[in-house]
Amino acid sequence: MSSRFSGQTYLYQSQHYYNLGDKLSKAVRPKSRQTQETAKHGLGAMSILPVEVIQMTLLEVDLKALLQFRAVNRHAQQLVEGLHEYKAVITHAQLALRGSLRIGAQITLRALNDKLCTTKCDGCGDFGGYLYLITCQRVCFRCICENPQFLPLTEWDAREILGLKGVKFAKFAAQITVVAGLYGYDSTLYSVKSRFRLLDYESARDFALARHGYSEAMKQSVSDRQAEDLRRANEAIRVKNLQISDSSRHRPQLTRLRKWDISRDEGREDWRRFAAIVVQPPLNKASGLVELGFYCVGCRDMEAQDEYFGPSPNAQSMRQFTESTFATHLQIYGDIQNDKHVMPH
């Protein structure tokens, strides 16, 4: 961070958010043999293929398969370590690599390297200092907390909200296995004690739309099923109460179930939003260094009408900036005096 904005910015939020990265021990570079030596063994039938073709293929396999191939022999190791994308990920994105392997995300080396070298959030286009590992997307902190695109669903959520009852998700591509531990932030921590699946919302929604045909049909299917479930539940309650009343002088009041509210997104207080998130500063290819985003002192306690999210407490305080975007920010909101924005008269 340049001294140009000294006193006007800060690097880290005062409140800690527990995400997937906190569950991962310190990343360690995979052990490397002395690759200068000539490989004694080949790649079997793959040896007839040009090296370039093999390396292009390696870019498109998931990370787990890539590392398994690397461990076959010295020749395979040399092929993998010869990829500049692999070198970049091993050097600058070990936490993301380790996280994707731990949760079973289906991410390719090419996808991870592309997002490592991208600065813009896939949700809103602002600077993004995090990776959402289910689908390997770059995200900003605001989108992590508030954008429904980055709220993973449990299997139960997918069945109830998207009408996917009876669907088996074991082979669903965009899913992860949650790592046990604490998620969320200090005042609303949630403890996950067992491992279970979370599904990417957009992928599950697209799957549901393909299954139902179109959006309104999906909504109608969900509504009809919920109505039928409620009818059966209330009928069971009615029969139960009648049975009780037959053997009692006092007829009990009938208790009816209400329709389940499907709006279960609790925003930044929803632990699911942090289950597939790791901190990952973007890599500047030109300099070979990662870019650390920073926050605005003048917006620390600001409440504003945000262009993307609408009214949102502390919406601006969640934004991360680079030097260029912060200069533009000051032009819009004014210079900072005494930790507050002051617009020129």
C-alpha positions in Angstrom: 0.0 0.0 0.0 1.4 3.4 -1.0 2.3 6.0 1.5 0.2 8.3 -0.7 -2.9 7.3 1.3 -1.2 6.9 4.6 -3.7 7.6 7.4 -6.7 7.3 5.1 -6.8 3.5 4.8 -6.3 0.3 6.8 -5.6 -3.3 5.7 -7.6 -5.5 8.0 -11.2 -5.3 9.4 -11.5 -5.1 13.2 -14.0 -7.9 13.3 -12.7 -11.4 12.3 -14.8 -13.6 10.0 -14.1 -17.3 10.3 -13.9 -18.9 6.9 -12.6 -22.1 5.3 -9.0 -20.7 5.3 -9.0 -20.7 9.2 -9.5 -24.5 9.1 -6.4 -25.2 7.0 -3.0 -25.7 8.5 -0.1 -23.7 7.1 0.3 -24.7 3.4 3.5 -26.6 2.6 5.0 -26.8 -0.9 4.8 -30.3 -2.3 8.0 -32.2 -1.9 10.1 -32.0 -5.1 12.6 -34.6 -6.3 15.8 -33.4 -7.9 14.3 -32.7 -11.3 17.6 -31.9 -13.0 18.2 -35.7 -13.2 17.0 -37.5 -16.3 13.8 -39.4 -15.8 14.4 -43.1 -15.9 10.7 -44.1 -16.6 8.3 -42.8 -19.2 4.6 -42.3 -19.3 3.6 -45.5 -21.0 1.1 -45.0 -23.8 1.0 -41.3 -23.2 4.6 -41.0 -24.3 3.6 -41.0 -28.0 1.8 -37.6 -27.4 3.7 -34.3 -27.8 4.7 -32.7 -24.5 2.6 -29.6 -25.4 -0.5 -31.7 -25.8 0.0 -33.5 -22.5 0.6 -30.2 -20.7 -2.5 -28.6 -22.3 -4.5 -31.6 -21.0 -3.1 -31.3 -17.5 -4.4 -27.7 -17.3 -8.0 -29.1 -17.7 -8.0 -31.9 -15.1 -9.0 -31.2 -11.5 -6.3 -30.4 -9.0 -6.5 -33.7 -7.2 -6.0 -35.7 -10.4 -3.2 -33.3 -11.4 -1.3 -33.9 -8.1 -1.9 -37.7 -8.4 -0.4 -37.6 -11.9 2.6 -35.6 -10.6 3.4 -38.3 -8.1 3.5 -41.1 -10.7 7.3 -40.7 -11.5 10.0 -38.1 -12.2 8.9 -37.6 -15.8 5.3 -36.8 -14.7 6.7 -34.5 -12.0 8.8 -32.6 -14.6 5.8 -32.1 -16.9 3.6 -30.7 -14.1 6.3 -28.5 -12.6 7.1 -27.2 -16.1 3.7 -25.5 -16.2 4.0 -21.8 -15.4 0.4 -21.9 -14.1 1.5 -24.6 -11.6 4.4 -22.4 -10.5 2.1 -19.4 -9.9 -0.4 -21.4 -7.9 2.2 -23.1 -5.7 3.9 -19.8 -5.1 1.0 -17.5 -4.5 -2.2 -19.5 -4.0 -1.3 -22.4 -1.7 -4.2 -21.7 0.7 -6.7 -21.9 -2.2 -5.0 -25.1 -3.5 -5.1 -26.7 -0.1 -8.7 -25.6 0.5 -10.0 -26.9 -2.8 -8.4 -30.3 -2.1 -9.8 -30.4 1.5 -13.4 -29.7 0.5 -13.3 -31.7 -2.7 -14.0 -28.8 -5.1 -13.8 -29.7 -8.8 -11.4 -27.0 -9.8 -8.8 -27.2 -12.7 -5.4 -25.7 -12.6 -6.3 -23.3 -15.5 -9.4 -22.1 -13.6 -7.5 -21.4 -10.4 -4.6 -19.7 -12.1 -7.1 -17.5 -14.1 -8.8 -16.4 -10.9 -5.5 -15.9 -9.2 -4.6 -13.3 -11.9 -8.0 -11.6 -11.9 -8.8 -8.6 -9.7 -12.5 -8.0 -10.3 -15.3 -9.7 -8.3 -17.5 -12.0 -10.4 -20.5 -10.7 -8.6 -20.3 -6.9 -8.9 -17.0 -6.0 -10.7 -15.4 -4.4 -7.7 -12.0 -5.4 -6.3 -12.2 -8.9 -4.9 -9.8 -10.2 -2.3 -11.3 -13.7 -1.8 -12.0 -16.9 -3.7 -15.3 -18.8 -3.6 -14.0 -22.3 -4.1 -17.1 -24.2 -5.1 -17.0 -22.8 -8.6 -13.7 -21.0 -8.3 -14.9 -17.4 -8.6 -13.3 -14.2 -7.3 -15.5 -12.3 -4.9 -15.4 -9.2 -2.8 -16.4 -9.1 0.9 -19.8 -7.4 0.1 -20.8 -10.2 -2.3 -19.7 -12.9 0.2 -22.1 -11.3 2.8 -25.0 -10.2 0.7 -25.1 -11.6 -2.9 -27.4 -14.7 -3.1 -25.2 -16.0 -5.9 -22.6 -17.0 -3.3 -24.9 -18.5 -0.7 -24.4 -22.3 -0.9 -27.4 -24.6 -0.3 -27.6 -27.7 1.8 -29.2 -30.7 0.1 -32.4 -30.1 2.1 -32.4 -26.4 1.0 -32.1 -27.6 -2.7 -35.0 -30.0 -2.3 -37.3 -27.5 -0.5 -36.5 -24.3 -2.3 -35.8 -25.6 -5.8 -38.2 -28.5 -5.9 -35.5 -31.2 -6.3 -37.1 -33.7 -4.0 -35.8 -37.2 -4.7 -32.7 -36.0 -6.5 -29.4 -37.6 -5.4 -26.6 -35.1 -5.3 -23.7 -37.5 -4.8 -22.4 -36.9 -8.4 -23.5 -33.2 -8.6 -20.4 -31.3 -9.9 -20.7 -28.0 -8.1 -20.6 -29.2 -4.5 -18.2 -29.4 -1.6 -17.9 -31.3 1.7 -17.9 -28.8 4.6 -14.9 -28.9 6.9 -15.9 -29.0 10.6 -15.2 -25.9 12.7 -16.4 -22.4 13.4 -17.8 -20.2 10.7 -19.2 -16.6 10.7 -18.0 -13.7 12.7 -17.4 -13.2 16.4 -20.9 -12.3 17.6 -22.7 -14.9 15.5 -20.4 -17.9 15.3 -21.8 -21.2 14.1 -20.1 -24.5 14.9 -20.1 -27.2 12.3 -19.5 -30.6 14.0 -20.0 -33.0 11.1 -19.1 -33.1 7.4 -21.9 -32.8 4.9 -22.5 -31.4 1.4 -23.1 -27.8 0.3 -24.2 -27.1 -3.3 -23.5 -24.0 -5.4 -26.8 -22.0 -5.6 -26.6 -21.0 -9.3 -25.6 -24.5 -10.4 -28.4 -26.1 -8.4 -30.9 -23.5 -9.7 -29.9 -24.1 -13.3 -30.3 -27.9 -12.7 -33.7 -27.3 -11.3 -34.7 -25.1 -14.2 -33.6 -27.8 -16.7 -35.6 -30.3 -14.7 -38.8 -28.2 -14.5 -38.5 -26.6 -17.9 -38.7 -22.9 -16.9 -38.7 -20.6 -13.9 -42.5 -20.3 -13.4 -42.9 -24.1 -13.6 -40.2 -24.6 -11.0 -41.9 -22.1 -8.7 -45.3 -23.7 -9.2 -43.9 -27.1 -8.6 -42.4 -26.0 -5.3 -45.6 -24.2 -4.3 -47.8 -27.2 -5.1 -45.5 -29.6 -3.2 -45.4 -27.3 -0.2 -49.1 -26.9 -0.2 -49.6 -30.7 -0.4 -47.1 -31.2 2.5 -49.0 -28.6 4.6 -52.3 -30.2 3.8 -51.1 -33.6 4.9 -49.5 -32.3 8.0 -52.6 -30.3 9.1 -54.8 -33.2 8.3 -52.7 -35.4 10.6 -52.9 -32.8 13.4 -56.7 -32.6 12.9 -57.1 -36.4 13.2 -54.8 -36.5 16.2 -56.8 -33.8 18.0 -60.1 -35.5 17.2 -58.8 -38.8 18.7 -57.8 -36.9 21.8 -61.1 -35.1 22.0 -63.0 -38.4 21.9 -61.4 -39.5 25.1 -61.6 -36.1 26.8 -64.2 -33.7 28.0 -62.3 -30.7 26.6 -61.7 -30.3 22.9 -58.2 -29.1 22.3 -57.6 -26.1 20.1 -56.4 -27.2 16.6 -52.8 -26.1 15.9 -52.2 -25.5 12.2 -48.8 -25.4 10.6 -47.9 -22.3 8.6 -46.2 -22.2 5.3 -42.4 -22.5 5.6 -40.6 -19.3 4.8 -38.0 -20.0 2.1 -36.2 -16.8 2.6 -33.6 -18.3 4.9 -30.7 -16.1 3.9 -29.3 -14.3 6.9 -26.8 -12.3 5.0 -23.4 -11.9 6.7 -24.7 -13.8 9.7 -25.3 -16.9 7.6 -22.4 -19.3 8.3 -22.8 -21.0 4.9 -21.5 -17.9 3.1 -18.0 -18.5 4.6 -17.8 -22.3 4.3 -16.0 -22.2 0.8 -14.2 -18.9 1.2 -10.5 -18.3 1.4 -8.5 -15.0 1.4 -6.7 -14.8 -1.9 -5.1 -11.5 -3.0 -4.9 -11.1 -6.8 -1.5 -11.7 -8.5 -0.2 -8.9 -10.7 1.4 -10.7 -13.7 3.6 -7.7 -14.6 5.2 -7.3 -11.2 4.9 -10.9 -10.0 3.5 -9.6 -6.7 0.0 -10.0 -5.1 -2.1 -6.9 -4.6 -3.5 -6.4 -1.1 -6.7 -4.5 -1.1 -7.3 -2.0 1.7 -10.3 -0.3 3.3 -11.3 3.3 3.6 -11.0 5.0 7.1 -13.7 7.5 6.1 -16.2 4.7 5.4 -15.5 2.7 8.5 -18.9 3.5 10.1 -20.7 4.7 7.1 -24.3 3.9 6.1 -25.1 4.5 2.5 -27.4 3.8 -0.4 -25.3 1.3 -2.3 -25.6 1.1 -6.1 -25.5 -2.7 -6.2 -27.1 -3.8 -2.9 -29.4 -0.8 -2.1 -29.7 0.3 1.5 -27.1 -1.5 3.4 -25.5 -0.7 6.8 -21.7 -0.3 6.4 -21.9 -1.2 2.7 -19.0 1.1 1.9 -17.0 -0.1 4.9 -16.9 -3.6 3.3 -15.3 -2.4 0.1 -11.7 -3.1 -0.7 -9.7 -0.7 -2.9 -6.6 -0.5 -5.0 -4.7 2.7 -5.4 -6.6 3.6 -8.6 -10.1 2.8 -7.3 -9.4 4.6 -4.0 -8.5 7.7 -5.9 -11.8 7.6 -7.7 -13.6 6.9 -4.4 -12.1 10.1 -2.9 -13.3 12.1 -5.9 -16.9 10.8 -5.3 -17.1 11.0 -1.5 -14.5 13.7 -0.8 -11.2 13.8 1.0 -10.8 12.4 4.5 -10.4 14.7 7.5 -10.6 13.4 11.1 -11.5 10.0 9.8 -14.6 11.3 7.9 -15.3 12.1 4.3 -15.6 15.9 3.7 -17.0 17.1 0.4 -15.5 20.3 -1.0 -17.8 23.4 -0.7 
